[in-house]
Amino acid sequence: MRRPKTRGGWRKRIGAASAGSGVSLLKAGLCITFIACSAAALVWPHLEMVKIGYRLANLERQREKLLQDRRVLRIEIAALRQLDRIESIARKKLEMVFPEPGQIVYVRAGSGRVE
């Protein structure tokens, strides 16, 4: 193809073509925007499910750790409640002794009514 000798010949041709394509560029832009929004609408729930899955796994690990801590604490409570241990602490640290038969005082329990 030969090059036109007049200046601005290409500009006239491009200007003429772009004037009619303004509407089609707008349509193409709208289509691309619609496709991008549709893709985001489809991907977003999946990403939320993945995030929820990670949080659920984290909470399950935390629950298992708390259950293990609870088991350990229950064993510790059982060990601390042993009567032999309590008696040993009472005799050694608190210097307590069993009362003599004459030191025992019986208290009569009332009916629970206050008059």
Beta strands, then each sheet from edge to edge (+ up, - down):
end
